[in-house]
């Protein structure tokens, strides 16, 4: 499992390095991870959005999704 997470993190980092709207891409990746039932990585990505882009509309989305994931 940790190898999969490391690989996914690497792929995400490479993808983020190639684009302009990183907050949006992080949200999209987090949503993908949710659909894949990889909740720890989805939570990590949402937390990254909040930390890196705290005033963005994506941060609002990330806060809402995190709250929903935590409540279960």
C-alpha positions in Angstrom: 0.0 0.0 0.0 2.8 2.5 0.8 4.4 1.8 -2.6 1.1 2.7 -4.2 0.8 5.9 -2.2 4.4 6.8 -3.1 3.8 6.2 -6.8 0.6 8.1 -6.7 2.3 11.0 -4.9 5.0 11.1 -7.5 2.5 11.0 -10.4 0.6 13.8 -8.8 3.7 15.9 -8.3 4.7 15.5 -11.9 1.2 16.4 -13.1 1.1 19.5 -10.9 4.4 20.7 -12.2 3.0 20.9 -15.7 0.0 23.1 -15.2 -1.3 26.6 -14.3 -4.2 26.0 -11.8 -2.6 23.8 -9.2 -5.4 24.2 -6.6 -8.0 23.0 -9.1 -5.8 20.0 -10.1 -5.2 19.1 -6.4 -9.0 19.1 -5.9 -9.5 16.9 -9.0 -6.8 14.5 -7.8 -8.4 14.3 -4.3 -11.8 13.6 -5.9 -10.2 10.9 -7.9 -8.7 9.4 -4.8 -12.1 9.4 -3.1 -13.6 7.6 -6.0 -10.8 5.0 -5.7 -11.6 4.7 -2.0 -8.1 5.9 -1.1 -9.3 8.2 1.7 -6.0 8.8 3.4 -4.5 10.2 0.2 -7.7 12.2 -0.6 -7.5 13.8 2.9 -3.9 14.6 2.4 -4.6 16.3 -0.9 -7.5 18.3 0.5 -5.2 19.4 3.4 -2.6 20.5 0.9 -5.1 22.6 -1.0 -6.1 24.3 2.3 -2.5 24.9 3.3 -1.2 26.1 0.0 -4.2 28.0 -1.3 -6.2 29.0 1.8 -8.2 31.8 0.2 -9.1 30.0 -3.0 -12.5 28.7 -3.9 -10.9 25.3 -4.0 -9.9 25.6 -0.3 -13.6 26.1 0.5 -14.4 22.9 -1.4 -11.5 21.1 0.3 -12.8 22.1 3.7 -16.2 20.9 2.9 -15.0 17.5 1.6 -12.6 17.1 4.6 -15.5 17.7 7.0 -17.6 15.1 5.1 -14.8 12.5 5.1 -14.1 13.0 8.8 -17.8 12.7 9.7 -17.8 9.5 7.7 
